[in-house]
């Protein structure tokens, strides 16, 4: 096994994490389609149970796609899509401070959305719910992928600095 094998393996792990986050982030789309497909109905049932647990699932607050109501509300759909998009693009590179500022600003924007509707200042807007969810989750997807990539890079650097303990070549 070459010295590069562990690096390749960890690089594949980073790609696998990206794929998993994209699959999770697109779950509201594929779960409804799988529900009608016999071999995958148990996977769809598991997703359905998760959606029921984590979302209010008010049909009036949900989006419709191709005549089907998505299994989660518009804000949760935005959170899922934001996570998937952030993981897929993994840009911009966010430092800890920038990530915190983004999440704080997105949280404030989301709170403003919730309160302005609850206090009757404006009607319900599914597009605003979708946007606030996506703005909140996008940097989380970016940060998770970056964190794993950084760990892989740091470990590869540490391994390359480690002295090789092979057989001696001196006579």
C-alpha positions as CSV (number, residue, x, y, z in Angstrom):
1,X,0.0,0.0,0.0
2,X,1.4,3.4,-1.0
3,X,1.7,6.4,1.2
4,X,-1.0,8.1,-1.0
5,X,-3.7,5.4,-0.3
6,X,-4.9,6.8,3.0
7,X,-5.2,10.2,1.4
8,X,-7.2,8.8,-1.5
9,X,-9.5,7.0,0.9
10,X,-10.1,10.1,3.0
11,X,-10.7,12.1,-0.2
12,X,-13.4,9.5,-1.2
13,X,-14.8,10.0,2.3
14,X,-15.2,13.7,1.7
15,X,-16.9,13.1,-1.6
16,X,-19.2,10.5,0.1
17,X,-20.2,13.1,2.7
18,X,-21.0,15.6,0.0
19,X,-23.2,12.9,-1.7
20,X,-24.9,12.0,1.6
21,X,-25.7,15.7,2.3
22,X,-27.1,16.2,-1.2
23,X,-29.2,13.1,-0.9
24,X,-30.6,14.2,2.5
25,X,-31.1,17.8,1.2
26,X,-33.1,16.6,-1.8
27,X,-35.2,14.1,0.4
28,X,-38.4,16.1,0.1
29,X,-38.3,15.5,-3.7
30,X,-37.3,11.9,-3.9
31,X,-39.3,10.6,-0.9
32,X,-42.7,11.2,-2.5
33,X,-41.5,9.5,-5.7
34,X,-40.2,6.5,-3.8
35,X,-43.4,6.1,-1.9
36,X,-45.1,5.0,-5.0
37,X,-42.3,2.6,-6.0
38,X,-42.7,-0.8,-4.4
39,X,-39.0,-1.8,-3.9
40,X,-38.3,1.6,-2.2
41,X,-41.4,2.1,-0.2
42,X,-39.8,1.2,3.1
43,X,-37.1,3.9,2.5
44,X,-39.9,6.4,1.7
45,X,-41.8,5.3,4.9
46,X,-38.6,6.0,7.0
47,X,-38.3,9.5,5.4
48,X,-42.0,10.1,6.0
49,X,-41.6,9.3,9.7
50,X,-38.6,11.7,9.9
51,X,-40.6,14.4,8.2
52,X,-43.5,13.9,10.5
53,X,-41.2,14.2,13.5
54,X,-39.3,17.3,12.5
55,X,-41.8,19.5,10.6
56,X,-45.3,20.8,11.3
57,X,-46.3,19.7,7.8
58,X,-49.1,22.2,7.4
59,X,-50.3,21.7,3.8
60,X,-51.2,25.5,3.6
61,X,-47.5,26.2,4.3
62,X,-46.1,23.6,1.9
63,X,-45.0,23.9,-1.7
64,X,-46.5,22.0,-4.6
65,X,-44.4,20.4,-7.3
66,X,-45.9,18.8,-10.4
67,X,-49.3,18.6,-8.7
68,X,-47.9,17.0,-5.5
69,X,-47.6,18.7,-2.1
70,X,-44.0,18.3,-0.8
71,X,-43.8,16.3,2.5
72,X,-42.4,19.3,4.5
73,X,-43.3,22.9,4.8
74,X,-41.7,25.6,2.6
75,X,-39.2,26.6,5.3
76,X,-38.1,23.0,5.9
77,X,-37.9,22.5,2.2
78,X,-35.6,25.6,2.1
79,X,-33.5,24.1,4.9
80,X,-33.1,20.8,3.0
81,X,-32.3,22.5,-0.3
82,X,-29.9,24.9,1.3
83,X,-28.0,22.1,2.9
84,X,-27.8,20.2,-0.4
85,X,-26.7,23.2,-2.4
86,X,-24.1,24.3,0.2
87,X,-22.7,20.8,0.3
88,X,-22.7,20.5,-3.5
89,X,-21.0,23.9,-4.2
90,X,-18.9,24.1,-1.0
91,X,-18.4,27.8,-1.7
92,X,-17.6,30.4,-0.4
93,X,-14.9,29.3,2.0
94,X,-16.1,30.4,5.4
95,X,-14.0,31.0,8.4
96,X,-15.5,30.5,11.9
97,X,-16.4,34.1,12.3
98,X,-17.9,34.5,8.9
99,X,-20.0,31.3,9.5
100,X,-21.3,32.6,12.8
101,X,-22.2,36.0,11.3
102,X,-24.0,34.3,8.4
103,X,-25.9,32.0,10.7
104,X,-26.8,34.9,13.1
105,X,-28.0,37.1,10.2
106,X,-30.0,34.2,8.6
107,X,-31.5,33.5,12.0
108,X,-32.5,37.1,12.5
109,X,-34.0,37.2,9.0
110,X,-35.9,34.0,9.7
111,X,-37.2,35.4,13.1
112,X,-38.3,38.6,11.3
113,X,-40.2,36.5,8.8
114,X,-41.9,34.5,11.5
115,X,-42.8,37.5,13.6
116,X,-43.9,39.8,10.8
117,X,-46.4,37.1,9.6
118,X,-47.5,36.2,13.2
119,X,-48.2,39.8,14.1
120,X,-50.2,40.3,10.9
121,X,-47.8,42.8,9.2
122,X,-47.9,40.8,6.0
123,X,-49.6,37.7,4.5
124,X,-48.0,34.2,4.4
125,X,-45.3,34.0,1.7
126,X,-44.0,30.5,0.9
127,X,-41.2,32.0,-1.2
128,X,-39.9,33.9,1.8
129,X,-40.1,30.8,4.0
130,X,-38.2,28.9,1.4
131,X,-35.6,31.6,1.1
132,X,-35.0,32.0,4.9
133,X,-34.6,28.2,5.3
134,X,-32.1,28.0,2.4
135,X,-30.2,31.1,3.7
136,X,-29.9,29.4,7.1
137,X,-28.8,25.9,5.9
138,X,-26.6,26.8,3.0
139,X,-23.5,27.8,5.1
140,X,-24.0,24.7,7.2
141,X,-23.6,22.4,4.2
142,X,-20.6,24.4,3.1
143,X,-19.0,24.3,6.5
144,X,-19.5,20.5,7.0
145,X,-17.8,19.7,3.7
146,X,-15.0,22.2,4.3
147,X,-14.5,20.8,7.8
148,X,-14.0,17.3,6.5
149,X,-11.7,18.5,3.7
150,X,-9.6,20.5,6.1
151,X,-9.2,17.5,8.4
152,X,-8.2,15.3,5.4
153,X,-5.6,18.0,4.3
154,X,-4.2,18.4,7.8
155,X,-3.9,14.6,8.3
156,X,-2.2,14.2,5.0
157,X,0.3,16.9,5.9
158,X,1.0,15.3,9.2
159,X,1.5,11.9,7.5
160,X,3.9,13.4,4.9
161,X,6.0,14.9,7.8
162,X,6.2,11.7,9.7
163,X,9.6,10.0,9.2
164,X,9.5,6.8,7.2
165,X,10.4,3.7,9.3
166,X,11.5,1.4,6.5
167,X,14.6,-0.8,6.2
168,X,17.9,1.0,6.3
169,X,19.8,1.4,3.0
170,X,23.2,2.2,4.5
171,X,26.1,-0.4,4.4
